[in-house]
Amino acid sequence: MTSFRSIVKPLLLLLVFNLPGIAVPLTFHTGHAVSASIAVRAGSTMTPLLRASDVSSTQPSLKKMTLSKPLYVVGYSIRTSSAKEMSDPSEIQALWMRSIQQGFFTKDPHRVGHRLAGLYSAYATDGTFTYTLGILADSPDDLPQGAAAHLVKTGVYGVFQSDQGPLTKIMRVVWENASKAIAQDHTVVRSLETDYELFDEDTFVGNHTNVQVYIGLKPVRKKMPE
């Protein structure tokens, strides 16, 4: 059987996503199928979080959604950087191993959906950021012992859904497409506030897994005429 470690480390070395101002290490995480009960506002219509069939990563198109109510990622949290993620084991890799051994707080009474989530937040100019691994929740209250809750900020997110396929291939494609799509859309840039990923735990070692990536966006600031 393919080990978790043998899958994660090649991805840490391969998938480093660089956008203006910061480099974010792209690692692989695991999770269950997303629940259709999680609602976000897309335009003026309330819709569930996107499923695998909703968005294709074949073309680098930028699809946006607005998270109208705050969510939280409840789990273990670390402070790391792109440089640290090149170590062996990396900080995020070690956190995944710890979480697999100790559990993912799946019994949190405020849990939303059935996937695990990886949250990137608190980006700093020195390249450091906070990474939280756990489950989505609609409240930071009643935390399980040992858990921390970090806010997924409301606002506009670019949504990128991978196709199904081998992990290393789909992760490379979905993040490459995200980079292209944001660069080609001249109305928004990364907000560098919160980004998160949702993964399918049951299939991550096979050839038919998929991942959803949500990247925080903000409008491009127009230059004032001189």
C-alpha positions as CSV (number, residue, x, y, z in Angstrom):
1,M,0.0,0.0,0.0
2,T,1.3,3.5,-0.9
3,S,2.3,5.4,2.3
4,F,1.1,8.9,3.1
5,R,4.7,10.0,3.5
6,S,5.8,8.8,0.1
7,I,3.0,10.8,-1.5
8,V,3.3,14.0,0.4
9,K,7.0,14.6,0.1
10,P,7.2,14.6,-3.7
11,L,4.4,17.1,-3.7
12,L,6.1,19.4,-1.3
13,L,9.1,19.5,-3.6
14,L,7.0,19.8,-6.8
15,L,4.1,22.0,-6.0
16,V,5.3,25.5,-4.9
17,F,2.8,28.0,-6.1
18,N,4.3,31.5,-6.7
19,L,2.2,34.6,-7.0
20,P,3.3,38.2,-6.6
21,G,4.4,38.9,-3.1
22,I,4.5,35.4,-1.6
23,A,5.3,31.8,-2.3
24,V,2.8,29.3,-0.9
25,P,3.8,25.6,-0.6
26,L,1.2,23.3,-2.0
27,T,0.9,20.1,-0.1
28,F,-1.6,17.3,-0.4
29,H,-4.2,16.9,2.3
30,T,-7.1,14.4,2.7
31,G,-10.8,14.7,3.3
32,H,-14.3,13.3,2.7
33,A,-16.9,14.4,0.0
34,V,-18.2,17.9,0.5
35,S,-21.6,18.3,2.0
36,A,-24.2,20.1,-0.2
37,S,-25.5,21.8,3.0
38,I,-22.6,24.2,3.1
39,A,-24.0,27.4,1.4
40,V,-22.1,30.3,-0.1
41,R,-23.4,33.2,-2.1
42,A,-22.6,33.0,-5.8
43,G,-23.7,36.4,-7.2
44,S,-27.1,36.8,-5.7
45,T,-28.0,33.1,-5.5
46,M,-27.3,30.9,-2.5
47,T,-25.6,27.7,-3.8
48,P,-23.7,24.8,-2.2
49,L,-20.0,24.6,-2.3
50,L,-18.9,23.4,-5.7
51,R,-18.7,19.7,-6.4
52,A,-16.3,17.9,-8.7
53,S,-18.7,18.1,-11.6
54,D,-19.3,21.9,-11.2
55,V,-15.9,23.2,-12.3
56,S,-13.3,21.8,-14.7
57,S,-9.6,22.5,-14.3
58,T,-9.0,21.7,-18.0
59,Q,-8.9,25.5,-18.9
60,P,-7.6,28.2,-16.6
61,S,-10.9,30.0,-16.2
62,L,-11.5,32.1,-13.1
63,K,-14.7,31.2,-11.4
64,K,-15.6,33.2,-8.3
65,M,-17.9,32.8,-5.3
66,T,-18.6,34.9,-2.3
67,L,-18.4,33.4,1.1
68,S,-21.2,35.3,2.9
69,K,-20.9,33.7,6.3
70,P,-17.7,33.1,8.2
71,L,-16.4,29.5,8.5
72,Y,-13.6,28.2,10.7
73,V,-11.0,25.5,10.4
74,V,-10.8,23.7,13.7
75,G,-7.7,21.6,14.2
76,Y,-4.0,21.8,14.8
77,S,-2.1,24.9,13.7
78,I,1.5,25.7,13.0
79,R,3.5,28.7,11.8
80,T,5.7,27.9,8.8
81,S,7.2,29.2,5.6
82,S,8.0,28.1,2.1
83,A,11.7,27.5,3.1
84,K,10.7,25.3,6.0
85,E,8.4,23.3,3.7
86,M,11.5,22.1,1.8
87,S,12.9,20.3,4.9
88,D,12.4,16.6,5.5
89,P,10.0,16.2,7.1
90,S,8.4,19.5,6.4
91,E,6.3,21.3,9.1
92,I,3.1,20.7,7.2
93,Q,4.0,17.1,6.5
94,A,4.7,16.5,10.2
95,L,1.4,18.1,11.1
96,W,-0.5,15.8,8.8
97,M,1.2,12.8,10.3
98,R,0.4,14.0,13.8
99,S,-3.2,14.6,12.9
100,I,-3.6,11.2,11.3
101,Q,-2.2,9.6,14.5
102,Q,-4.2,11.8,17.0
103,G,-7.4,12.4,15.0
104,F,-9.0,15.3,13.1
105,F,-11.6,16.5,15.6
106,T,-14.4,15.0,13.5
107,K,-16.8,15.0,16.5
108,D,-16.8,18.8,16.8
109,P,-20.5,19.7,17.4
110,H,-20.2,22.6,15.0
111,R,-18.7,20.7,12.1
112,V,-19.9,21.6,8.6
113,G,-19.6,19.0,5.8
114,H,-17.5,15.8,5.7
115,R,-14.2,16.9,4.3
116,L,-10.9,17.8,5.9
117,A,-9.6,21.3,5.3
118,G,-6.2,22.9,5.1
119,L,-6.2,26.7,5.7
120,Y,-3.5,29.2,4.9
121,S,-3.7,32.4,6.8
122,A,-1.8,35.3,8.5
123,Y,0.6,35.8,5.6
124,A,3.6,37.9,6.5
125,T,6.1,39.9,4.4
126,D,8.9,37.6,5.5
127,G,7.3,34.6,3.8
128,T,5.8,33.0,6.9
129,F,2.2,32.0,7.2
130,T,-0.1,30.0,9.5
131,Y,-1.3,26.6,8.4
132,T,-4.3,25.0,10.1
133,L,-5.3,21.4,9.4
134,G,-8.7,20.1,10.5
135,I,-12.4,20.3,9.7
136,L,-14.7,23.1,8.7
137,A,-17.0,24.5,11.4
138,D,-19.5,27.3,11.6
139,S,-18.5,28.3,15.1
140,P,-15.3,28.5,17.1
141,D,-17.1,27.6,20.3
142,D,-16.9,24.3,22.2
143,L,-13.5,23.5,20.9
144,P,-12.2,19.9,21.4
145,Q,-9.2,19.7,23.7
146,G,-6.0,20.6,21.9
147,A,-7.8,22.2,19.0
148,A,-7.5,25.8,17.7
149,A,-10.0,27.6,15.5
150,H,-8.9,29.9,12.7
151,L,-11.3,32.1,10.7
152,V,-11.9,31.6,7.0
153,K,-12.7,35.2,6.1
154,T,-15.8,36.2,4.2
155,G,-15.3,37.6,0.8
156,V,-14.7,36.7,-2.8
157,Y,-12.8,33.5,-3.6
158,G,-11.5,32.0,-6.8
159,V,-12.7,28.4,-7.0
160,F,-10.6,25.8,-8.7
161,Q,-11.7,22.2,-9.0
162,S,-9.3,19.5,-10.3
163,D,-10.3,16.8,-12.6
164,Q,-10.2,13.3,-11.3
165,G,-6.9,11.5,-11.7
166,P,-3.5,10.6,-10.1
167,L,-2.7,13.0,-7.2
168,T,0.6,14.5,-8.5
169,K,-0.9,15.3,-11.9
170,I,-4.2,16.9,-10.7
171,M,-2.5,19.0,-8.0
172,R,0.0,20.3,-10.5
173,V,-2.7,21.1,-13.1
174,V,-5.2,22.8,-10.7
175,W,-2.5,25.1,-9.2
176,E,-1.0,25.9,-12.6
177,N,-4.5,26.8,-13.8
178,A,-5.2,28.9,-10.7
179,S,-2.0,30.9,-11.3
180,K,-2.8,31.5,-14.9
181,A,-6.5,32.3,-14.3
182,I,-5.7,35.0,-11.7
183,A,-2.9,36.4,-13.7
184,Q,-5.2,36.7,-16.8
185,D,-8.0,38.3,-14.9
186,H,-7.1,42.0,-14.6
187,T,-9.9,42.9,-12.2
188,V,-8.6,40.9,-9.1
189,V,-5.5,39.9,-7.3
190,R,-4.9,37.6,-4.3
191,S,-6.1,39.1,-1.1
192,L,-3.4,37.2,0.9
193,E,-5.7,36.8,3.8
194,T,-7.1,33.3,3.7
195,D,-6.9,30.4,1.2
196,Y,-8.1,26.9,1.8
197,E,-8.3,23.4,0.2
198,L,-10.7,20.5,0.5
199,F,-9.6,16.9,-0.2
200,D,-11.1,13.5,-0.7
201,E,-9.6,11.2,2.0
202,D,-11.0,8.0,0.6
203,T,-9.2,8.2,-2.8
204,F,-6.0,10.2,-2.3
205,V,-3.7,7.2,-2.9
206,G,-5.5,6.1,-6.1
207,N,-5.9,7.3,-9.6
208,H,-9.3,8.9,-9.2
209,T,-8.9,11.6,-6.5
210,N,-9.8,15.3,-6.7
211,V,-9.2,18.5,-4.8
212,Q,-10.9,21.9,-4.5
213,V,-8.9,25.0,-4.0
214,Y,-10.3,28.4,-2.8
215,I,-8.1,31.4,-3.2
216,G,-9.0,34.7,-1.5
217,L,-9.3,37.6,-4.0
218,K,-9.6,41.4,-3.9
219,P,-10.2,44.0,-6.6
220,V,-7.3,45.5,-8.3
221,R,-6.6,49.0,-7.0
222,K,-7.0,51.5,-9.8
223,K,-4.2,54.0,-10.3
224,M,-5.2,57.6,-9.6
225,P,-4.6,60.0,-12.5
226,E,-1.6,62.3,-11.9
